Amino acid sequence: MKNFLCLVLAATIHYSLFTIHCLYAAAKIESISGEVTVNDASAIVGQQLNTNDVIKTSAVSNSVIIINGHAVTVSEKTEASISELTEESSLFKIWLGKIRAKVNKLKAKQKFEVKTPTAIVAVRGTDFAVDVSADLLTRLEVYEGVVSAKEETTGGEVLVNPGEFTTIQKGEAPKEPEKIEKETEK
């Protein structure tokens, strides 16, 4: 009987810790418009997402995903996944397409990053968009806050301020930031 009670207590503690972890490190689908899939199955509003789940949007479709309290809008014709999800780290990977992220102010050890085939974008409480074209050119637009854009191969890095954009091509340092034309801001 004593062993059984110890087992029940251990299971309860494990479940409680797992639940607390999920409350702090969580990703779920907030909204869907059009055709959106997760791992090639139809996505559902409220669906919990796990590390390495692949999110795809069709033409004229989009989805808003909440990742650790941050809102990420996945635009049409986009393929992406959550590569890392812990209390301190949110890493979103985009292979093709466009996302827009509204990241809340982060605590000292927290990070929110977006990785593309050509760049790593790291932020601290901001509003930005990342677009990956079919030729793997990455375009970063910043609407609020400051974002670091780094090309993986060269290590070249630029800081992009509000109202600016940069482009990153594999094997080349990011271009110097330029002003965003008003009609592209959304």
Kinemage of the C-alpha trace (Angstrom):
@kinemage 1
@onewidth
@group {chain A} dominant
@subgroup {mainchain}
@vectorlist {calphas} color= white
{ca met a 1} P 0.000 0.000 0.000
{ca lys a 2} L 2.847 2.358 0.896
{ca asn a 3} L 4.542 1.700 -2.482
{ca phe a 4} L 1.253 2.331 -4.285
{ca leu a 5} L 0.813 5.707 -2.523
{ca cys a 6} L 4.392 6.668 -3.400
{ca leu a 7} L 3.740 5.752 -7.026
{ca val a 8} L 0.517 7.813 -7.113
{ca leu a 9} L 2.298 10.774 -5.472
{ca ala a 10} L 5.194 10.570 -7.955
{ca ala a 11} L 2.794 10.389 -10.924
{ca thr a 12} L 0.824 13.383 -9.599
{ca ile a 13} L 3.976 15.469 -9.157
{ca his a 14} L 5.241 14.503 -12.641
{ca tyr a 15} L 1.875 15.395 -14.222
{ca ser a 16} L 1.757 18.722 -12.342
{ca leu a 17} L 5.267 19.676 -13.436
{ca phe a 18} L 4.466 18.693 -17.036
{ca thr a 19} L 1.272 20.795 -16.932
{ca ile a 20} L 3.136 23.796 -15.510
{ca his a 21} L 5.808 23.420 -18.211
{ca cys a 22} L 3.100 23.360 -20.895
{ca leu a 23} L 1.516 26.513 -19.479
{ca tyr a 24} L 4.782 28.372 -19.919
{ca ala a 25} L 6.071 26.699 -23.088
{ca ala a 26} L 3.084 26.388 -25.359
{ca ala a 27} L 2.051 26.841 -28.962
{ca lys a 28} L -1.466 26.662 -30.332
{ca ile a 29} L -3.483 27.679 -33.355
{ca glu a 30} L -5.462 30.809 -32.554
{ca ser a 31} L -7.245 31.279 -35.895
{ca ile a 32} L -7.469 29.795 -39.385
{ca ser a 33} L -8.619 31.256 -42.691
{ca gly a 34} L -8.701 28.987 -45.738
{ca glu a 35} L -6.754 25.731 -45.967
{ca val a 36} L -4.137 25.207 -43.250
{ca thr a 37} L -2.511 21.881 -42.366
{ca val a 38} L -0.333 20.597 -39.540
{ca asn a 39} L 1.730 17.548 -40.496
{ca asp a 40} L -0.422 17.168 -43.649
{ca ala a 41} L -3.698 16.942 -41.645
{ca ser a 42} L -6.292 19.737 -41.488
{ca ala a 43} L -5.487 22.196 -38.710
{ca ile a 44} L -8.074 23.010 -36.030
{ca val a 45} L -8.482 26.232 -34.044
{ca gly a 46} L -7.207 25.591 -30.511
{ca gln a 47} L -4.934 22.761 -31.670
{ca gln a 48} L -1.769 22.432 -29.586
{ca leu a 49} L 1.445 22.428 -31.597
{ca asn a 50} L 4.584 20.529 -30.742
{ca thr a 51} L 8.208 20.920 -31.685
{ca asn a 52} L 8.805 19.953 -35.339
{ca asp a 53} L 5.123 20.127 -36.336
{ca val a 54} L 5.002 21.392 -39.940
{ca ile a 55} L 2.470 24.142 -40.658
{ca lys a 56} L 1.459 24.749 -44.290
{ca thr a 57} L -0.915 27.356 -45.695
{ca ser a 58} L -2.445 27.224 -49.174
{ca ala a 59} L -3.196 30.149 -51.481
{ca val a 60} L -5.566 32.726 -49.964
{ca ser a 61} L -5.087 31.127 -46.515
{ca asn a 62} L -3.437 32.133 -43.254
{ca ser a 63} L -3.257 31.218 -39.614
{ca val a 64} L -2.388 32.947 -36.359
{ca ile a 65} L -0.304 30.851 -33.991
{ca ile a 66} L 0.361 31.816 -30.382
{ca ile a 67} L 3.863 30.730 -29.339
{ca asn a 68} L 4.693 31.363 -25.684
{ca gly a 69} L 2.274 34.307 -25.731
{ca his a 70} L 3.636 35.841 -28.957
{ca ala a 71} L 1.378 36.109 -32.041
{ca val a 72} L 2.772 34.754 -35.326
{ca thr a 73} L 0.682 35.208 -38.470
{ca val a 74} L 1.556 32.589 -41.078
{ca ser a 75} L 0.660 34.040 -44.490
{ca glu a 76} L -0.533 32.217 -47.594
{ca lys a 77} L 1.700 29.712 -49.399
{ca thr a 78} L 3.988 29.317 -46.382
{ca glu a 79} L 5.711 26.258 -44.950
{ca ala a 80} L 7.100 26.568 -41.421
{ca ser a 81} L 7.609 24.751 -38.129
{ca ile a 82} L 8.370 25.333 -34.473
{ca ser a 83} L 11.953 24.107 -34.099
{ca glu a 84} L 12.376 24.835 -30.401
{ca leu a 85} L 9.843 25.538 -27.670
{ca thr a 86} L 10.868 26.029 -24.055
{ca glu a 87} L 10.072 28.621 -21.402
{ca glu a 88} L 13.157 30.585 -22.463
{ca ser a 89} L 13.338 29.925 -26.181
{ca ser a 90} L 10.967 30.084 -29.142
{ca leu a 91} L 12.529 29.187 -32.503
{ca phe a 92} L 10.284 29.343 -35.567
{ca lys a 93} L 11.636 27.999 -38.868
{ca ile a 94} L 10.380 29.093 -42.308
{ca trp a 95} L 11.290 27.206 -45.479
{ca leu a 96} L 9.130 29.235 -47.851
{ca gly a 97} L 6.598 32.027 -47.543
{ca lys a 98} L 5.970 34.844 -45.092
{ca ile a 99} L 5.207 35.280 -41.412
{ca arg a 100} L 4.601 38.330 -39.264
{ca ala a 101} L 5.414 38.140 -35.566
{ca lys a 102} L 4.318 40.412 -32.738
{ca val a 103} L 6.716 39.571 -29.940
{ca asn a 104} L 6.044 40.767 -26.413
{ca lys a 105} L 8.868 42.205 -24.332
{ca leu a 106} L 11.147 39.331 -23.392
{ca lys a 107} L 12.734 38.662 -20.015
{ca ala a 108} L 16.529 38.703 -19.686
{ca lys a 109} L 17.176 35.052 -20.627
{ca gln a 110} L 14.306 34.626 -23.089
{ca lys a 111} L 14.756 34.644 -26.853
{ca phe a 112} L 12.513 34.568 -29.901
{ca glu a 113} L 14.159 33.688 -33.205
{ca val a 114} L 13.077 33.003 -36.752
{ca lys a 115} L 15.344 30.854 -38.895
{ca thr a 116} L 15.173 30.744 -42.700
{ca pro a 117} L 17.386 28.858 -45.173
{ca thr a 118} L 19.618 31.966 -45.324
{ca ala a 119} L 19.186 33.914 -42.085
{ca ile a 120} L 18.591 33.929 -38.351
{ca val a 121} L 16.418 36.769 -37.071
{ca ala a 122} L 16.599 37.467 -33.326
{ca val a 123} L 14.224 39.876 -31.601
{ca arg a 124} L 13.385 41.563 -28.335
{ca gly a 125} L 9.757 42.698 -28.056
{ca thr a 126} L 8.899 43.917 -31.530
{ca asp a 127} L 6.720 43.662 -34.632
{ca phe a 128} L 8.352 42.366 -37.810
{ca ala a 129} L 7.798 40.267 -40.935
{ca val a 130} L 10.029 37.672 -42.612
{ca asp a 131} L 9.478 36.583 -46.228
{ca val a 132} L 11.381 33.715 -47.901
{ca ser a 133} L 11.071 33.579 -51.703
{ca ala a 134} L 11.409 30.501 -53.902
{ca asp a 135} L 15.035 31.448 -54.671
{ca leu a 136} L 15.648 31.488 -50.873
{ca leu a 137} L 16.090 35.258 -50.636
{ca thr a 138} L 15.042 36.346 -47.138
{ca arg a 139} L 13.448 39.782 -46.657
{ca leu a 140} L 13.074 41.188 -43.133
{ca glu a 141} L 10.797 44.179 -42.479
{ca val a 142} L 10.683 45.821 -39.039
{ca tyr a 143} L 7.641 47.818 -37.926
{ca glu a 144} L 8.431 48.291 -34.234
{ca gly a 145} L 11.549 47.656 -32.120
{ca val a 146} L 14.992 46.620 -33.386
{ca val a 147} L 15.788 43.265 -35.014
{ca ser a 148} L 19.138 41.599 -35.631
{ca ala a 149} L 19.525 39.856 -39.017
{ca lys a 150} L 22.455 37.455 -39.432
{ca glu a 151} L 23.543 35.376 -42.427
{ca glu a 152} L 24.647 31.934 -41.214
{ca thr a 153} L 27.555 31.197 -43.559
{ca thr a 154} L 29.384 34.547 -43.431
{ca gly a 155} L 28.276 35.569 -39.942
{ca gly a 156} L 27.497 39.013 -41.374
{ca glu a 157} L 24.942 40.839 -39.263
{ca val a 158} L 22.934 44.088 -39.388
{ca leu a 159} L 20.507 45.741 -36.992
{ca val a 160} L 17.232 46.758 -38.616
{ca asn a 161} L 15.282 49.654 -37.085
{ca pro a 162} L 11.552 50.450 -37.282
{ca gly a 163} L 10.465 51.388 -40.804
{ca glu a 164} L 13.430 49.604 -42.409
{ca phe a 165} L 14.026 46.336 -44.271
{ca thr a 166} L 16.992 44.230 -45.312
{ca thr a 167} L 17.482 41.249 -47.618
{ca ile a 168} L 19.749 38.267 -47.054
{ca gln a 169} L 21.046 35.892 -49.735
{ca lys a 170} L 22.912 32.711 -48.774
{ca gly a 171} L 26.675 33.233 -48.611
{ca glu a 172} L 26.418 37.052 -48.581
{ca ala a 173} L 26.282 39.477 -45.690
{ca pro a 174} L 22.850 41.097 -45.177
{ca lys a 175} L 22.273 44.245 -47.257
{ca glu a 176} L 22.373 47.561 -45.438
{ca pro a 177} L 18.882 48.403 -44.151
{ca glu a 178} L 16.703 50.644 -46.330
{ca lys a 179} L 13.416 52.489 -45.735
{ca ile a 180} L 10.217 50.450 -46.230
{ca glu a 181} L 7.863 51.865 -48.846
{ca lys a 182} L 4.609 52.800 -47.063
{ca glu a 183} L 2.381 50.509 -49.150
{ca thr a 184} L 4.294 47.338 -48.051
{ca glu a 185} L 3.687 47.957 -44.331
{ca lys a 186} L 0.753 45.853 -43.149
